[in-house]
Amino acid sequence: MPRRPSTVLIVGAGIAGPALALWLQRYGFRPTVVERAPQLRRGGHAVDLRGVSRAVAARMGVLEAVRAARLVTVDVTLVDGDGAPIETMRADDFGGDGQLSDLEILRSDLAGILHDATAGVGYRFGEQVVAIEPGADGVDVTFGSGARERHDLVVGADGQHSQVRRLVFGESPDAVRPMGVHAAWWRTANHLGLQDRALEHADGDRMVGIRPVDGNRSAAAFLGFPSDGLPPGPYEPEEALRIVRERSAGMGWEVPRLVAAIDDTSDLFLEEFSQVVLDTWARGRVVLLGDAAFCPSPLSGQGTALALVGAYVLAGALATEPDPAAAFATYERTLRPWVERTQALACDGADGPSIAALANDFTLPEPVAAPAMTRAIGETATGRVGDRGCSRS
């Protein structure tokens, strides 16, 4: 009979990692979260909670905090070069689950909420994993500082450029599949005086947008453009700014002013839109979660939903299966069909109706009873519990 895992090292303090830590702590595990950044990351884009991900947030006890910090955007209007409206999309379309969700929040704000909700979990910032050696009954991990630790399980929740995936699964050239699009986000002044309404402007195959944040006191801007041979990143701030300036050249409307305003306080972030497609999400006692395992790309509108729901499913599987291999198999069997439909949607083109339908097209497993789970860990330790039985090529 396998010994039920207790200590879990989670690599990545974005969305998926802290969400998993919350559930694991609730179920009696001892999670530790390590993050290579020196602190919680600032900036980034708005993320959406749609469909079943809202139910997961409610079960986590963070839904009201998310609602309190949400971005209030009544609608977004596409405008021409002179600022004249072309078409408008409302946040309450398709029950609030369409392309413009009625529950959007800055990624950094959501990460902060999840961090606060896991106050009893140990976080270590400025810590990078450099070697992982899985064994039959544990995983030896070496950090950049030279420190070595053993954990029962390791979870890679460290994004589409996952170091854990590279160390354990190897450098598969087919794992990360570019979508041919780059996008940048940054903070800026609300110089247009927008009040709970966003604007977007298309120039050929490039698009720019601005939306008010911080109660309309400031704004967030984005620029999307074809990759056209750009390296995948990540990018240093100076390189990101150079690319944004080059790729926005010649655009009209408010673009010159928005780009000229980028400075050291703008939290500029640039990334390539990619999908991560793997044959399996686990190797031995190491498992991947969120974008590290199944990034659908922002084109799907479902990345945050997959992270939250995936964390819920994985934690529940670990709480009910003493054998990690069985738990990982349950996690993958439960979640993979929804992941594959989500990635296919991003490849084929997501619109309001299709995003709303997909966001609600998953049946959540019932939550595990936490007190029973705590007893089960103790009983397993003393031997009183038996075994329980789109991608583009």
N, C-alpha and C positions, 0 to 999 in steps of 0.2 A: 504494500500500500504506500503510495507516494506521500511524502510529508507536505502538508499544505504550506505554501509560501507565506512569509510574513513581511520581510523587508523588500521594498520595491523602490528602485532608483528610477526616477522619471527625468529624462533629459529634455529640457525645453519648458520655459515658463510663459508660453504664449496663451493660447486658449485651451487646446486639448490637454496639455499637461496638468495645469491646475484643476481643470474639470475632473480629470481622472483622480487626482490626489484627493479631492473632496469626497468622492464616492469611496475610495479605498480606505480613507480614514474612518468614514462612517461605518464601513463594514469590518473594522477591526484590524486592518493592515497597518504597517508602519512605512508610509511613503516618504521619500526625500526628493525634492525637486532641485536640479542643478541647471543653471543657465549661464551661457558664456558671456552674455552682456553684463556690464557692471551693475545694471539696475533694470527695472521694468522698462521695456522699450516704449518710447514716446512716438507720436505721429502715426503714420499709416492711414488707411482708408476707413470708410464706414463699412460696417458689417451688419448683416441682417439676421434676425431670428424669425423664421417662418415655420408654419405648420407644427410638426411634432417637436421641433427643437424648443418651442415655447413650453410645451408640456414638460420636457426634461428640465428646463430652467426653473419651472415651478416646483418640480420634485426636488431640485437642488436647494430651493429656498432663496434664489437670487432674482427671480422674475421681477419682483417689485423694484429692486434696486436698478435693474436694467431699464425698466419703464421710466424711473425717475431720471436716469441719465440719458435717455434716448434723444436722438436728434429729431426735432419737430420740423418735418418737411411736408407741407401740405401737397405740393405738386412740383414737378420739374417741367420746364418749358424749353423746347428746342427753338432757338432763334437764328435768324440769318445774320449776315455780316453787319447789318445796320441795327441789330437788336430787335427786329420785328418778329413777333411770335409765328411759328410754323405749326407746331402741335404741342399739346400738353398731356402729361400722364399724371394721374392722381395717386396718392399713397393709399387711398381706400378702395382702389380698383381691386377686383378679384379677392375680396374679403381681407385686404391688407397684405396678401401674400404674393402680389405680382412683382413686376420688375422693380418698382419703387415700393419697398416694404413700409408698412406703418410702424414697424419696430426696428429702427436702425440705431446703431450706436457706434461711436468711434472705437476702433479695435483696441486702442490703448485704454479706453475707459472700461471696456468689458474685461480686459486683462486685469485691471486694477480691482474690479469688483470680485473676480474669482480669487485673486490673491488675498483680499480682505476676508473672503469667506473661508479660507483655509489657514486661518491664523495659527492653528495648532500644528501645521505641517512645517518641517524644516526646509527652508529655502537657502540655497547657496549661489550667490551671483558671482560673476567673474570666474567661473569654473568651467573648464572645457575638458571633455572626454577625449583621450588620445589613443586608448587601446581598450579592447573588450575581449575577454577570454571566457567564453561560455564553458561550463562544466556540467556534469551530470546532476549535481545538486546545488549549483549556485553559479554566479557570474562574477569573475574578477574584473574590476574596472580600474584603469590607470588614468589619472588626471594630469593636465598640463603642469601642475605644481609638483608632480612626482609622487603624490600620494596615491596609495592603492587601497581599494575597499572591496569587500565581497558582499553581494546582495543576492537574495533569492531570485529576483527577476529584474530585468532592465527593460524600460519602455522608452523607445525613441519617439518623442513628440516634438522634434526639433526642426520641423518645417520641410519644405520641398527640397532644400539643399542639405538634408539630414546627414550629420556626421555619423550617427549610429547606423543608419542604413549603409553608408559607405564602408564602415568598419566591419560590419557583420554580413552584409549581403554582397559586398563587392561593388566594383565600378561598372555596373551594367549599362551599356550605352542606350538601351531601350527603355530604361526605367523612367527617365524624365523626358517627356514628349512636348516640345515647344508648340505653342498655338499660333506663333507668328505675330504676336502682339506684345508690346511693352507698354507700361503705364507708370506714371509718376503722380505722387500726391504731395501736397504741401499746405501749410497754414499760411494765411494771408489776411490782409485787412478786408473788411466788408465795405469796400469803397463804393459799391452800387447801392448800399442801403437795403439789401434784401431782407425781407421779413418772412421767415418760415417758408420761403420759396426758393427753388434752385433753378439755375439756367444752364443750358448746354448749347454748344455751337459745333457743327460739323464742317470740316473743310476737306473735302475729298475723303481719304481714308484716315484722316486724323480727327480727333474729337477733344474738346476741352469743356470743362464744366466748373461751376463755382456754386457753393451752397453755404448758407450761414450756419455757424455753430456758436457755442457759448452764449446761448440766448440771443442770437443775432448780433453779438458784440464783435465777432470776428468771422472769418470764413475759412473754408477748406476748398482747395482747387485740385483738379486733376487734369492730366494730359495723356491721351492714349494715341499710339501711333504704330505703324508696322515695324517689326523688328529689323528686317532688312540687313541681316548679317551682324547685328550687335551681339556681343558675348552675353551669356545668360546671367551674369552677376554672381554674387552680390557686388554692389558698387560702393566705393568710397564717396563721401559727399561731393568732393570736387569733381569727380568723374561723372556723377549723376547730374550735376548742374551743367556741365559741359554738354552732355548728351541732350538734356532738355532744351537748352538754348539752340543747339544745332537742329533738332527735330521739329522745333516749333517755328523755325525761321520762315517768314513769308505768310504766316497766318494772320488773319485780321481780327475783327471784333475787339475783345478786351485782352487778347492773348499777349501782345507786347507788354502791356502794363502788368499783367499777372506774373509773367516770367521775370521781368525786370525787378520785381519786388522780392524775389527769393533771396534770403540771406541766411546767416547762421542761426536765426531764431525760427526758421520756417519748418524745421523737421522734415526736410525733403527726403522722400523715399521713392526709389525706382526699382521695379522688378519686371521680369519677363513672365508672361502668362504661360504656364505649363501645366500638364497633368502628370501625375505619378501613377504608373501602372505596373504592378508586380504580380507574379504568379502566386505568391504567398506573402503574408504579412508577419510571419513568425519564423524564427530559427532557434530551435532549442528553447532556452529560457529568455530569449530576447524577442520582443514584439514591437511593431511599429503602430503608430496611431496618428490620426489627423493627416495633415498634408505630407508628412513623412511617408505614410503608407499609401494614401489614395487621394492626393490633391486633385480636385476637379477643375481647378482654375477659377478665378473670379467671374469668368464668363457664365458659369453655372448659377451664380447667386446662392450656392449651397455649401460653400466651404465651411462656414462657421457651424451650420446645422450638422454637417457630417462630423465635425470635431466634437461637438457636445453630445450628439447621439452616440457616436462611436465610443466616447469615454464611458457613457452610461452602460452600453452593451458590454464592453470589455470588463468593467468592474463587476457587473452582475455575473458574468461568466466565471471570473476568478473567485467570486464569493460562493459559488455553488459547485464548482468543480475542484476537488483537491489536486488533481493532476494538471499542471500548467498546459501540457500538450492538448488535453481535452478541452480546457477552458479556451485556449487560443482557437481551436477548431470550431467551437461553438460561436465565438465572437465573429470569426470570418464567415461561417455559414449563415449567420443571422444578418450580417451587415452587407456582405459583398453584392448581392443582387441590387440593393438600393444604390450603392456606390456606382455600379456599372451603368445603371439607368441615368444617374446624375452626370457621369462623365460623357455619356452619349448625348445627352441634352446639350451640354456645352459645345460639343463638336458640331452638332446639327443645327444649332441656333436656338437660343432660349428666348421665349416671349412671355408676356404676362400670364396667359392661361396655362402654358406648359410648366412654368416655374411653380405656380400655385398648386397645380395638380400633383406635381412630384413632391413638393414640400410636405404634403399630407399623405403620401402614398407609402407609409411605413407603419407597421404595427409595433409599438414599443413593448418589450417584455415587461412583465410585472416586476415591480421593485422587490429586492431581497429584503426580508425582515432583518434589520440590523442586530437586534438582541440575539436572535437565533444564530446569526452568522458568528457573533462573538463567541457563543457557546461552542459552535462547531469547530472553531480554530483550536480552542482549548481541548476539546475531545479528540481531535485529530492528533494533537501533540502527544496524547497519552494512549493512542491506539484504539479509541472506542468508536470511531466512525469508519465505516467501510467505503469502498470505492463507489462512485456514482458514474452509473453508466451515462466605352467608345474608344474605345482606344483606337489609335491609328498606328498601323505598322509602318 
